[in-house]
């Protein structure tokens, strides 16, 4: 999984992680909320039900705010149904990772919204229609935009802070891989074993040898 994540573009990395973990379907085509829920489930499988820890800056006073929270509860979603704007009925699909990749080089938020709407509907739309489609997408895939309500301990200001499960999980995978690399380096230096031989050891035995080397 670490190698897949390292070799993938940042935007496509979440789908690469799911594919490396054995996802049956094309993960890059999953709606963002469904993709991130699969990543959260994979995190729990690999690392257990440990809490999330994050920091954010208060938008009012600039204080650094630390937050600890459990896995966000799954939000109820509405069915994807055509959106009616005036006399126009617009069918759409939910955005996926390939859509985010297509928006990666777009620095203009308005242009990005228009491009995303065009990709998900197959047509160019007015600003009012784009706004209606955006609301429908948010209702149909609420887990595609996970946010935490934070309160600043200094000025008591409250705000919604964006939580990106894909980025968080990748940081944990990267940190876990680095720990394994350090173990391999220490044991290979001490005993002359190959990487394959070290990784074939059960975790308890590998930890025991590592304790001898580092004691």
C-alpha positions as a Markdown table, in Angstrom:
| # | Residue | x | y | z |
|---|---|---|---|---|
| 1 | Unk | 0.0 | 0.0 | 0.0 |
| 2 | Unk | 2.8 | 2.4 | 0.8 |
| 3 | Unk | 4.5 | 1.8 | -2.5 |
| 4 | Unk | 1.2 | 2.3 | -4.3 |
| 5 | Unk | 0.7 | 5.6 | -2.5 |
| 6 | Unk | 4.2 | 6.8 | -3.2 |
| 7 | Unk | 3.9 | 6.1 | -6.9 |
| 8 | Unk | 0.5 | 7.7 | -7.3 |
| 9 | Unk | -0.4 | 11.3 | -7.9 |
| 10 | Unk | -1.6 | 13.1 | -4.8 |
| 11 | Unk | -5.2 | 13.3 | -6.0 |
| 12 | Unk | -5.3 | 9.7 | -7.2 |
| 13 | Unk | -3.5 | 8.4 | -4.1 |
| 14 | Unk | -6.8 | 7.4 | -2.2 |
| 15 | Unk | -7.9 | 5.3 | -5.1 |
| 16 | Unk | -4.4 | 3.7 | -5.4 |
| 17 | Unk | -4.5 | 2.8 | -1.7 |
| 18 | Unk | -7.9 | 1.1 | -2.1 |
| 19 | Unk | -6.7 | -0.8 | -5.2 |
| 20 | Unk | -3.6 | -2.0 | -3.4 |
| 21 | Unk | -5.7 | -3.2 | -0.5 |
| 22 | Unk | -7.8 | -5.3 | -2.9 |
| 23 | Unk | -10.8 | -3.2 | -3.8 |
| 24 | Unk | -13.0 | -5.2 | -6.2 |
| 25 | Unk | -14.5 | -2.3 | -8.1 |
| 26 | Unk | -12.7 | 0.6 | -9.8 |
| 27 | Unk | -12.0 | 2.8 | -6.7 |
| 28 | Unk | -11.3 | 5.9 | -8.8 |
| 29 | Unk | -15.0 | 5.8 | -9.9 |
| 30 | Unk | -16.5 | 5.6 | -6.4 |
| 31 | Unk | -18.3 | 8.8 | -5.2 |
| 32 | Unk | -16.0 | 10.7 | -2.9 |
| 33 | Unk | -18.0 | 9.9 | 0.2 |
| 34 | Unk | -18.2 | 6.2 | -0.5 |
| 35 | Unk | -14.4 | 6.2 | -1.3 |
| 36 | Unk | -13.6 | 7.9 | 2.0 |
| 37 | Unk | -15.9 | 5.6 | 4.0 |
| 38 | Unk | -14.0 | 2.6 | 2.6 |
| 39 | Unk | -10.7 | 4.3 | 3.6 |
| 40 | Unk | -12.0 | 4.8 | 7.1 |
| 41 | Unk | -13.0 | 1.2 | 7.3 |
| 42 | Unk | -9.6 | 0.1 | 6.0 |
| 43 | Unk | -7.9 | 2.3 | 8.7 |
| 44 | Unk | -9.9 | 0.7 | 11.4 |
| 45 | Unk | -9.0 | -2.8 | 10.0 |
| 46 | Unk | -5.3 | -1.9 | 10.0 |
| 47 | Unk | -4.9 | 0.4 | 13.0 |
| 48 | Unk | -7.9 | -0.3 | 15.2 |
| 49 | Unk | -10.5 | 2.1 | 16.6 |
| 50 | Unk | -8.0 | 4.7 | 17.7 |
| 51 | Unk | -9.0 | 8.3 | 17.8 |
| 52 | Unk | -8.1 | 10.9 | 15.2 |
| 53 | Unk | -5.9 | 13.8 | 16.2 |
| 54 | Unk | -5.6 | 17.0 | 14.2 |
| 55 | Unk | -4.9 | 20.7 | 14.6 |
| 56 | Unk | -6.3 | 23.8 | 12.9 |
| 57 | Unk | -5.8 | 27.6 | 13.3 |
| 58 | Unk | -8.7 | 29.7 | 14.6 |
| 59 | Unk | -9.9 | 31.9 | 11.8 |
| 60 | Unk | -10.6 | 34.7 | 14.2 |
| 61 | Unk | -7.6 | 34.9 | 16.6 |
| 62 | Unk | -5.1 | 32.6 | 14.9 |
| 63 | Unk | -4.7 | 30.3 | 17.9 |
| 64 | Unk | -3.6 | 26.7 | 17.2 |
| 65 | Unk | -6.5 | 24.4 | 18.2 |
| 66 | Unk | -6.0 | 20.7 | 18.8 |
| 67 | Unk | -8.8 | 18.3 | 18.3 |
| 68 | Unk | -9.3 | 14.6 | 19.1 |
| 69 | Unk | -12.4 | 12.8 | 17.8 |
| 70 | Unk | -13.7 | 9.3 | 16.8 |
| 71 | Unk | -14.7 | 8.2 | 13.4 |
| 72 | Unk | -17.4 | 10.5 | 12.2 |
| 73 | Unk | -20.8 | 8.8 | 12.0 |
| 74 | Unk | -22.1 | 8.1 | 8.6 |
| 75 | Unk | -24.5 | 10.7 | 7.3 |
| 76 | Unk | -27.9 | 9.8 | 5.7 |
| 77 | Unk | -27.8 | 10.3 | 1.9 |
| 78 | Unk | -30.5 | 11.1 | -0.5 |
| 79 | Unk | -31.0 | 9.3 | -3.8 |
| 80 | Unk | -29.5 | 10.7 | -6.9 |
| 81 | Unk | -32.5 | 12.1 | -8.8 |
| 82 | Unk | -32.8 | 14.7 | -11.7 |
| 83 | Unk | -32.6 | 18.3 | -10.6 |
| 84 | Unk | -35.3 | 20.7 | -12.0 |
| 85 | Unk | -34.2 | 24.3 | -12.7 |
| 86 | Unk | -37.0 | 26.2 | -14.3 |
| 87 | Unk | -38.1 | 24.1 | -17.2 |
| 88 | Unk | -34.8 | 22.3 | -17.4 |
| 89 | Unk | -34.5 | 18.8 | -15.9 |
| 90 | Unk | -30.8 | 17.9 | -15.3 |
| 91 | Unk | -29.5 | 14.4 | -14.7 |
| 92 | Unk | -26.2 | 14.1 | -12.9 |
| 93 | Unk | -23.8 | 11.6 | -11.3 |
| 94 | Unk | -21.8 | 12.1 | -8.1 |
| 95 | Unk | -18.1 | 13.3 | -8.4 |
| 96 | Unk | -15.4 | 10.8 | -8.2 |
| 97 | Unk | -11.6 | 10.8 | -7.9 |
| 98 | Unk | -11.1 | 11.2 | -11.7 |
| 99 | Unk | -13.1 | 14.4 | -11.5 |
| 100 | Unk | -10.9 | 15.8 | -8.7 |
| 101 | Unk | -7.9 | 14.9 | -10.8 |
| 102 | Unk | -9.3 | 16.9 | -13.7 |
| 103 | Unk | -9.8 | 19.9 | -11.4 |
| 104 | Unk | -6.3 | 19.7 | -10.0 |
| 105 | Unk | -4.8 | 22.4 | -12.2 |
| 106 | Unk | -7.8 | 24.8 | -11.9 |
| 107 | Unk | -7.0 | 27.8 | -9.7 |
| 108 | Unk | -10.3 | 29.6 | -10.3 |
| 109 | Unk | -13.1 | 28.3 | -7.9 |
| 110 | Unk | -15.9 | 29.4 | -10.2 |
| 111 | Unk | -14.3 | 27.8 | -13.3 |
| 112 | Unk | -13.7 | 24.6 | -11.2 |
| 113 | Unk | -17.3 | 24.4 | -10.2 |
| 114 | Unk | -18.4 | 24.9 | -13.8 |
| 115 | Unk | -16.0 | 22.2 | -15.0 |
| 116 | Unk | -17.1 | 19.7 | -12.3 |
| 117 | Unk | -20.8 | 20.4 | -13.1 |
| 118 | Unk | -20.1 | 19.8 | -16.8 |
| 119 | Unk | -18.3 | 16.6 | -16.2 |
| 120 | Unk | -21.0 | 15.2 | -13.9 |
| 121 | Unk | -23.9 | 16.3 | -16.2 |
| 122 | Unk | -22.5 | 16.2 | -19.7 |
| 123 | Unk | -23.6 | 19.8 | -20.4 |
| 124 | Unk | -22.7 | 23.4 | -19.8 |
| 125 | Unk | -25.0 | 25.0 | -17.2 |
| 126 | Unk | -25.9 | 28.5 | -15.9 |
| 127 | Unk | -24.7 | 29.6 | -12.5 |
| 128 | Unk | -28.2 | 29.0 | -11.0 |
| 129 | Unk | -28.2 | 25.4 | -12.4 |
| 130 | Unk | -24.7 | 24.8 | -11.1 |
| 131 | Unk | -25.7 | 25.9 | -7.6 |
| 132 | Unk | -28.7 | 23.6 | -7.7 |
| 133 | Unk | -26.6 | 20.7 | -8.8 |
| 134 | Unk | -24.1 | 21.4 | -6.1 |
| 135 | Unk | -26.8 | 21.3 | -3.4 |
| 136 | Unk | -28.2 | 18.1 | -4.8 |
| 137 | Unk | -24.7 | 16.5 | -4.8 |
| 138 | Unk | -24.1 | 17.5 | -1.2 |
| 139 | Unk | -27.4 | 15.9 | -0.2 |
| 140 | Unk | -26.8 | 12.7 | -2.1 |
| 141 | Unk | -23.2 | 12.3 | -0.9 |
| 142 | Unk | -22.9 | 14.2 | 2.4 |
| 143 | Unk | -19.8 | 12.2 | 3.4 |
| 144 | Unk | -17.9 | 13.7 | 0.5 |
| 145 | Unk | -17.4 | 16.8 | 2.6 |
| 146 | Unk | -16.7 | 15.8 | 6.2 |
| 147 | Unk | -16.3 | 18.7 | 8.7 |
| 148 | Unk | -15.8 | 19.1 | 12.4 |
| 149 | Unk | -17.2 | 21.8 | 14.6 |
| 150 | Unk | -14.3 | 23.3 | 16.5 |
| 151 | Unk | -14.3 | 25.8 | 19.3 |
| 152 | Unk | -11.3 | 28.1 | 20.0 |
| 153 | Unk | -10.3 | 27.9 | 23.7 |
| 154 | Unk | -8.9 | 31.4 | 23.6 |
| 155 | Unk | -11.7 | 33.4 | 21.9 |
| 156 | Unk | -14.5 | 30.8 | 21.9 |
| 157 | Unk | -15.1 | 31.3 | 18.2 |
| 158 | Unk | -16.6 | 28.2 | 16.5 |
| 159 | Unk | -16.1 | 27.2 | 12.9 |
| 160 | Unk | -16.4 | 24.1 | 10.6 |
| 161 | Unk | -13.0 | 22.6 | 9.9 |
| 162 | Unk | -12.6 | 20.3 | 6.9 |
| 163 | Unk | -11.6 | 16.7 | 7.6 |
| 164 | Unk | -9.9 | 14.8 | 4.8 |
| 165 | Unk | -9.9 | 11.1 | 5.6 |
| 166 | Unk | -7.7 | 10.2 | 2.6 |
| 167 | Unk | -4.9 | 12.6 | 3.6 |
| 168 | Unk | -5.1 | 11.5 | 7.2 |
| 169 | Unk | -5.0 | 7.8 | 6.4 |
| 170 | Unk | -2.1 | 8.2 | 4.0 |
| 171 | Unk | 0.0 | 9.9 | 6.7 |
| 172 | Unk | -0.6 | 7.0 | 9.0 |
| 173 | Unk | 0.3 | 4.5 | 6.3 |
| 174 | Unk | 3.5 | 6.5 | 5.5 |
| 175 | Unk | 4.5 | 6.6 | 9.2 |
| 176 | Unk | 3.8 | 2.9 | 9.7 |
| 177 | Unk | 6.0 | 2.1 | 6.6 |
| 178 | Unk | 8.8 | 4.2 | 7.9 |
| 179 | Unk | 8.7 | 2.3 | 11.2 |
| 180 | Unk | 9.0 | -1.0 | 9.3 |
| 181 | Unk | 11.9 | 0.4 | 7.3 |
| 182 | Unk | 13.7 | 1.4 | 10.4 |
| 183 | Unk | 13.2 | -2.1 | 11.9 |
| 184 | Unk | 14.5 | -3.7 | 8.7 |
| 185 | Unk | 17.6 | -1.4 | 8.7 |
| 186 | Unk | 18.4 | -2.2 | 12.3 |
| 187 | Unk | 18.0 | -6.0 | 12.0 |
| 188 | Unk | 19.8 | -6.1 | 8.6 |
| 189 | Unk | 22.7 | -4.2 | 10.1 |
| 190 | Unk | 22.9 | -6.4 | 13.2 |
| 191 | Unk | 22.3 | -9.8 | 11.7 |
| 192 | Unk | 22.9 | -9.5 | 8.0 |
| 193 | Unk | 19.4 | -10.7 | 7.1 |
| 194 | Unk | 17.7 | -9.7 | 3.9 |
| 195 | Unk | 14.5 | -7.6 | 3.8 |
| 196 | Unk | 12.5 | -10.7 | 2.7 |
| 197 | Unk | 13.9 | -12.7 | 5.6 |
| 198 | Unk | 13.1 | -10.0 | 8.1 |
| 199 | Unk | 9.5 | -9.4 | 6.8 |
| 200 | Unk | 8.9 | -13.2 | 6.9 |
| 201 | Unk | 9.4 | -13.2 | 10.7 |
| 202 | Unk | 6.2 | -13.1 | 12.8 |
| 203 | Unk | 5.7 | -9.7 | 14.3 |
| 204 | Unk | 6.3 | -10.9 | 17.9 |
| 205 | Unk | 9.7 | -12.5 | 17.0 |
| 206 | Unk | 10.7 | -9.5 | 14.9 |
| 207 | Unk | 9.9 | -7.2 | 17.9 |
| 208 | Unk | 11.9 | -9.5 | 20.2 |
| 209 | Unk | 15.0 | -9.3 | 18.0 |
| 210 | Unk | 14.6 | -5.6 | 17.6 |
| 211 | Unk | 14.5 | -5.2 | 21.4 |
| 212 | Unk | 17.8 | -7.1 | 21.6 |
| 213 | Unk | 19.4 | -4.9 | 19.0 |
| 214 | Unk | 18.2 | -1.6 | 20.5 |
| 215 | Unk | 18.7 | -2.5 | 24.2 |
